[in-house]
Amino acid sequence: MKLVLVSLFCLTVLACKETPKEMKAESEAPEAVAEIDDSKYPEALRKIFEAHGGLTAWKAKRTISFEIPKKDMTEKHTIDLFSRNEKIEMPGISMGSQGSNIWLLDEKEAYKGDAVFYHNLMFYFYAMPFVLADDGIQYGDTIPLEFEGKEYPGIRISYNDGVGLSAKDEYFIHYNPETYKMEWLGYTVTFRSGEKSDNVKWIRYKDWMNVDGLVLPKSLTWHEYEGRTIKEPREPLQFENVTLSQTTMAEDFFTMPENAKSVKPKK
């Protein structure tokens, strides 16, 4: 489970001209996925899953890939949906995870962010609402969010002790009461402090695309805020070349490269 500092999206990278390697997926046939028992989820969340294509359809996928265009380069993210192994590629730099090992390949020492902090971060925001079906989650009530004269009902998300690096994080998913599509995500940041926070940041989910029958974000927009008062939007974060596959990547795709280093969280 990850959290975010908005400044993370302003990472400056001294990019070189190396082109990321092509990824090759294994061709083996996927196993059939049984109908998902969604009875453990709140009724509203079940309707949200259905509005976005259905949890059973999501669980049938094995690999997701997407690109995030930045000012001077493009990041390519590839995630195994079962293991949550990840690889992020950008010019001259790659990072990823295999099991509990998080690694960074940055021979020019150009990356200024925190690879542990960034691990699965954008995937978690992008894969809403489906990641809210993960194990170790507790569901609760929250008051509706008001924006431009409309109320958006919500569900409070918290985590069992020991889940992820930031079990004290909280999320607040708010949805359109007519369509049940997700409209807003509130979240708190506890990664470095380890303490609960009342400072809830807000992301607008209103720009969607259909990817193999699933409704996923085309862009995300962070907003300025004062408590639960939503203010002006920031520049949207775009997602391009999104693919979903029922096959897994080649066995060594997520393996730490020879010249990479295992990384720990920055202080």
Secondary structure, DSSP 4 states (H G I P E B T S, - for coil): -----GGGGG------SPPPPPP-B--PPPPP-PPP--TTS-HHHHHHHHHTT-HHHHHT--EEEEEEE-SS-EEEEEEETTT--EEEEETTEEEEEETTEEEEE-TT----S-HHHHTTHHHHHHTTTGGGGSTTEEEEEEEEEEETTEEEEEEEEEE-TTSSS-TT--EEEEE-TTT--EEEEEE---TTT-S-----EEEEEEEEEEETTEEEEEEEEEEEEETTEEEEE-PPEE-EEEEEESSPBPTTTTSPPTT-EE-----
